[in-house]
Amino acid sequence: MVDVYSMEVLVPSLAMIAGMTAAMVWGFFKIRGLMNEDQKK
């Protein structure tokens, strides 16, 4: 059983981890796309 205090601590940290992961994935594809465009020239 998870109590309210644990939820208040876990949810923000999980949200931060998810946000950081999403930012890393987005940045990876963004950079890869730019690199692919440079190679085409």
N, CA, C and O atoms as a CHARMM CRD file, in Angstrom:
* protein
*
  164
    1    1 MET  N      0.84600  -1.20000   0.00000 PROA 1      0.00000
    2    1 MET  CA     0.00000   0.00000   0.00000 PROA 1      0.00000
    3    1 MET  C      0.88000   1.24800   0.00000 PROA 1      0.00000
    4    1 MET  O      1.79600   1.36900   0.81400 PROA 1      0.00000
    5    2 VAL  N      0.60100   2.16400  -0.90700 PROA 2      0.00000
    6    2 VAL  CA     1.36400   3.41400  -1.00100 PROA 2      0.00000
    7    2 VAL  C      0.56300   4.52100  -0.33100 PROA 2      0.00000
    8    2 VAL  O     -0.60100   4.75300  -0.65500 PROA 2      0.00000
    9    3 ASP  N      1.22400   5.21000   0.62500 PROA 3      0.00000
   10    3 ASP  CA     0.50800   6.28300   1.31900 PROA 3      0.00000
   11    3 ASP  C      0.68400   7.61000   0.57300 PROA 3      0.00000
   12    3 ASP  O      1.43100   7.69700  -0.40100 PROA 3      0.00000
   13    4 VAL  N     -0.02700   8.65100   1.05900 PROA 4      0.00000
   14    4 VAL  CA    -0.04800   9.93800   0.35700 PROA 4      0.00000
   15    4 VAL  C      1.33900  10.55600   0.31500 PROA 4      0.00000
   16    4 VAL  O      1.73100  11.12800  -0.70300 PROA 4      0.00000
   17    5 TYR  N      2.09100  10.44700   1.41700 PROA 5      0.00000
   18    5 TYR  CA     3.42800  11.05400   1.47100 PROA 5      0.00000
   19    5 TYR  C      4.34100  10.44900   0.40700 PROA 5      0.00000
   20    5 TYR  O      5.07300  11.16800  -0.27300 PROA 5      0.00000
   21    6 SER  N      4.29400   9.12500   0.26600 PROA 6      0.00000
   22    6 SER  CA     5.12300   8.45500  -0.73600 PROA 6      0.00000
   23    6 SER  C      4.74700   8.92500  -2.14100 PROA 6      0.00000
   24    6 SER  O      5.62000   9.14400  -2.98100 PROA 6      0.00000
   25    7 MET  N      3.45400   9.07800  -2.39000 PROA 7      0.00000
   26    7 MET  CA     2.99100   9.54800  -3.69200 PROA 7      0.00000
   27    7 MET  C      3.52600  10.94800  -3.97100 PROA 7      0.00000
   28    7 MET  O      3.97800  11.23300  -5.08000 PROA 7      0.00000
   29    8 GLU  N      3.47400  11.83600  -2.95000 PROA 8      0.00000
   30    8 GLU  CA     3.93200  13.21700  -3.12700 PROA 8      0.00000
   31    8 GLU  C      5.42100  13.27100  -3.42600 PROA 8      0.00000
   32    8 GLU  O      5.88300  14.19200  -4.10000 PROA 8      0.00000
   33    9 VAL  N      6.18000  12.29500  -2.93300 PROA 9      0.00000
   34    9 VAL  CA     7.62500  12.26100  -3.17400 PROA 9      0.00000
   35    9 VAL  C      7.92600  11.57800  -4.50800 PROA 9      0.00000
   36    9 VAL  O      8.77800  12.04000  -5.26700 PROA 9      0.00000
   37   10 LEU  N      7.22200  10.47100  -4.79200 PROA 10     0.00000
   38   10 LEU  CA     7.52300   9.66000  -5.97400 PROA 10     0.00000
   39   10 LEU  C      7.06600  10.32000  -7.27200 PROA 10     0.00000
   40   10 LEU  O      7.80400  10.32800  -8.25700 PROA 10     0.00000
   41   11 VAL  N      5.86000  10.87100  -7.27700 PROA 11     0.00000
   42   11 VAL  CA     5.28800  11.37900  -8.53000 PROA 11     0.00000
   43   11 VAL  C      6.14500  12.48400  -9.14900 PROA 11     0.00000
   44   11 VAL  O      6.43800  12.40900 -10.34300 PROA 11     0.00000
   45   12 PRO  N      6.56400  13.51400  -8.38900 PROA 12     0.00000
   46   12 PRO  CA     7.40400  14.56100  -8.99900 PROA 12     0.00000
   47   12 PRO  C      8.73200  14.02300  -9.51300 PROA 12     0.00000
   48   12 PRO  O      9.20100  14.44300 -10.57000 PROA 12     0.00000
   49   13 SER  N      9.34300  13.10100  -8.77900 PROA 13     0.00000
   50   13 SER  CA    10.63100  12.55900  -9.22100 PROA 13     0.00000
   51   13 SER  C     10.44500  11.72700 -10.48900 PROA 13     0.00000
   52   13 SER  O     11.27700  11.78400 -11.39500 PROA 13     0.00000
   53   14 LEU  N      9.36700  10.95900 -10.55800 PROA 14     0.00000
   54   14 LEU  CA     9.08800  10.17700 -11.77100 PROA 14     0.00000
   55   14 LEU  C      8.79800  11.10800 -12.94400 PROA 14     0.00000
   56   14 LEU  O      9.22300  10.84600 -14.06900 PROA 14     0.00000
   57   15 ALA  N      8.07100  12.19900 -12.67600 PROA 15     0.00000
   58   15 ALA  CA     7.76300  13.16200 -13.73300 PROA 15     0.00000
   59   15 ALA  C      9.04700  13.80400 -14.24900 PROA 15     0.00000
   60   15 ALA  O      9.19800  14.00400 -15.45400 PROA 15     0.00000
   61   16 MET  N      9.97200  14.12800 -13.34500 PROA 16     0.00000
   62   16 MET  CA    11.25200  14.72300 -13.74200 PROA 16     0.00000
   63   16 MET  C     12.05400  13.74900 -14.59500 PROA 16     0.00000
   64   16 MET  O     12.62400  14.13300 -15.61600 PROA 16     0.00000
   65   17 ILE  N     12.09700  12.48000 -14.17100 PROA 17     0.00000
   66   17 ILE  CA    12.83400  11.45700 -14.92100 PROA 17     0.00000
   67   17 ILE  C     12.22300  11.29500 -16.31500 PROA 17     0.00000
   68   17 ILE  O     12.94400  11.21600 -17.30900 PROA 17     0.00000
   69   18 ALA  N     10.89500  11.24700 -16.37900 PROA 18     0.00000
   70   18 ALA  CA    10.21500  11.09900 -17.66700 PROA 18     0.00000
   71   18 ALA  C     10.50200  12.30500 -18.55900 PROA 18     0.00000
   72   18 ALA  O     10.74200  12.15100 -19.75700 PROA 18     0.00000
   73   19 GLY  N     10.47700  13.50700 -17.97300 PROA 19     0.00000
   74   19 GLY  CA    10.75200  14.72400 -18.73800 PROA 19     0.00000
   75   19 GLY  C     12.17400  14.74800 -19.27300 PROA 19     0.00000
   76   19 GLY  O     12.40100  15.11100 -20.42700 PROA 19     0.00000
   77   20 MET  N     13.13200  14.36100 -18.43700 PROA 20     0.00000
   78   20 MET  CA    14.53500  14.33400 -18.85400 PROA 20     0.00000
   79   20 MET  C     14.74600  13.31600 -19.96700 PROA 20     0.00000
   80   20 MET  O     15.46400  13.57100 -20.93400 PROA 20     0.00000
   81   21 THR  N     14.10000  12.14400 -19.81400 PROA 21     0.00000
   82   21 THR  CA    14.22600  11.10200 -20.83800 PROA 21     0.00000
   83   21 THR  C     13.64100  11.59100 -22.16400 PROA 21     0.00000
   84   21 THR  O     14.24000  11.40100 -23.22300 PROA 21     0.00000
   85   22 ALA  N     12.46700  12.21900 -22.09600 PROA 22     0.00000
   86   22 ALA  CA    11.83000  12.72800 -23.31000 PROA 22     0.00000
   87   22 ALA  C     12.71100  13.78600 -23.96800 PROA 22     0.00000
   88   22 ALA  O     12.84500  13.80600 -25.19100 PROA 22     0.00000
   89   23 ALA  N     13.31500  14.67400 -23.16000 PROA 23     0.00000
   90   23 ALA  CA    14.18200  15.72200 -23.69900 PROA 23     0.00000
   91   23 ALA  C     15.40900  15.11600 -24.37200 PROA 23     0.00000
   92   23 ALA  O     15.83500  15.58400 -25.42800 PROA 23     0.00000
   93   24 MET  N     15.97700  14.07800 -23.76300 PROA 24     0.00000
   94   24 MET  CA    17.15800  13.42100 -24.33400 PROA 24     0.00000
   95   24 MET  C     16.80800  12.76600 -25.67100 PROA 24     0.00000
   96   24 MET  O     17.55300  12.89300 -26.64300 PROA 24     0.00000
   97   25 VAL  N     15.66400  12.06000 -25.71900 PROA 25     0.00000
   98   25 VAL  CA    15.24700  11.38600 -26.95300 PROA 25     0.00000
   99   25 VAL  C     14.98000  12.41800 -28.04800 PROA 25     0.00000
  100   25 VAL  O     15.40500  12.24200 -29.19000 PROA 25     0.00000
  101   26 TRP  N     14.26700  13.50500 -27.69100 PROA 26     0.00000
  102   26 TRP  CA    13.95000  14.55900 -28.65400 PROA 26     0.00000
  103   26 TRP  C     15.23100  15.18300 -29.18500 PROA 26     0.00000
  104   26 TRP  O     15.37600  15.38000 -30.39100 PROA 26     0.00000
  105   27 GLY  N     16.16600  15.49700 -28.28300 PROA 27     0.00000
  106   27 GLY  CA    17.44500  16.08300 -28.68300 PROA 27     0.00000
  107   27 GLY  C     18.23000  15.14800 -29.58000 PROA 27     0.00000
  108   27 GLY  O     18.85300  15.58500 -30.54700 PROA 27     0.00000
  109   28 PHE  N     18.20000  13.85600 -29.26200 PROA 28     0.00000
  110   28 PHE  CA    18.92800  12.85900 -30.06200 PROA 28     0.00000
  111   28 PHE  C     18.42000  12.85000 -31.50000 PROA 28     0.00000
  112   28 PHE  O     19.21100  12.88200 -32.44300 PROA 28     0.00000
  113   29 PHE  N     17.08400  12.80500 -31.66500 PROA 29     0.00000
  114   29 PHE  CA    16.52300  12.78200 -33.01300 PROA 29     0.00000
  115   29 PHE  C     16.76100  14.10900 -33.73100 PROA 29     0.00000
  116   29 PHE  O     17.00100  14.13300 -34.93800 PROA 29     0.00000
  117   30 LYS  N     16.69200  15.22500 -32.97500 PROA 30     0.00000
  118   30 LYS  CA    16.92300  16.54900 -33.55700 PROA 30     0.00000
  119   30 LYS  C     18.34400  16.62700 -34.11400 PROA 30     0.00000
  120   30 LYS  O     18.54800  17.05300 -35.25100 PROA 30     0.00000
  121   31 ILE  N     19.32000  16.21700 -33.31200 PROA 31     0.00000
  122   31 ILE  CA    20.72600  16.26100 -33.73200 PROA 31     0.00000
  123   31 ILE  C     20.95900  15.30600 -34.90000 PROA 31     0.00000
  124   31 ILE  O     21.65300  15.64400 -35.85800 PROA 31     0.00000
  125   32 ARG  N     20.36900  14.10300 -34.81100 PROA 32     0.00000
  126   32 ARG  CA    20.54700  13.11900 -35.88000 PROA 32     0.00000
  127   32 ARG  C     19.96700  13.65100 -37.19000 PROA 32     0.00000
  128   32 ARG  O     20.54600  13.44900 -38.25700 PROA 32     0.00000
  129   33 GLY  N     18.83100  14.32700 -37.10600 PROA 33     0.00000
  130   33 GLY  CA    18.21700  14.90500 -38.30000 PROA 33     0.00000
  131   33 GLY  C     19.10600  15.97900 -38.91100 PROA 33     0.00000
  132   33 GLY  O     19.25700  16.04200 -40.13100 PROA 33     0.00000
  133   34 LEU  N     19.69900  16.83200 -38.06200 PROA 34     0.00000
  134   34 LEU  CA    20.59600  17.87200 -38.55600 PROA 34     0.00000
  135   34 LEU  C     21.82500  17.25200 -39.20100 PROA 34     0.00000
  136   34 LEU  O     22.27900  17.72100 -40.24500 PROA 34     0.00000
  137   35 MET  N     22.36700  16.20500 -38.59400 PROA 35     0.00000
  138   35 MET  CA    23.54800  15.53600 -39.14700 PROA 35     0.00000
  139   35 MET  C     23.22300  14.92300 -40.50600 PROA 35     0.00000
  140   35 MET  O     24.03600  14.99100 -41.42900 PROA 35     0.00000
  141   36 ASN  N     22.03900  14.32500 -40.63200 PROA 36     0.00000
  142   36 ASN  CA    21.63800  13.71600 -41.90700 PROA 36     0.00000
  143   36 ASN  C     21.51000  14.78500 -42.99200 PROA 36     0.00000
  144   36 ASN  O     21.87800  14.55000 -44.14300 PROA 36     0.00000
  145   37 GLU  N     20.98300  15.97000 -42.62100 PROA 37     0.00000
  146   37 GLU  CA    20.84900  17.05400 -43.59300 PROA 37     0.00000
  147   37 GLU  C     22.22500  17.53200 -44.04300 PROA 37     0.00000
  148   37 GLU  O     22.43000  17.81600 -45.22300 PROA 37     0.00000
  149   38 ASP  N     23.16400  17.62100 -43.11100 PROA 38     0.00000
  150   38 ASP  CA    24.52000  18.06500 -43.45100 PROA 38     0.00000
  151   38 ASP  C     25.18600  17.08700 -44.41400 PROA 38     0.00000
  152   38 ASP  O     25.91200  17.50100 -45.31800 PROA 38     0.00000
  153   39 GLN  N     24.94200  15.79900 -44.22400 PROA 39     0.00000
  154   39 GLN  CA    25.58200  14.79200 -45.06900 PROA 39     0.00000
  155   39 GLN  C     25.02400  14.83700 -46.49600 PROA 39     0.00000
  156   39 GLN  O     25.73300  14.49800 -47.44300 PROA 39     0.00000
  157   40 LYS  N     23.76400  15.25300 -46.65900 PROA 40     0.00000
  158   40 LYS  CA    23.14800  15.29300 -47.98500 PROA 40     0.00000
  159   40 LYS  C     23.77900  16.37600 -48.86000 PROA 40     0.00000
  160   40 LYS  O     23.83300  16.22500 -50.08000 PROA 40     0.00000
  161   41 LYS  N     24.25600  17.46200 -48.25500 PROA 41     0.00000
  162   41 LYS  CA    24.78600  18.60000 -49.01500 PROA 41     0.00000
  163   41 LYS  C     26.05100  18.22200 -49.76100 PROA 41     0.00000
  164   41 LYS  O     26.63300  19.05800 -50.45200 PROA 41     0.00000
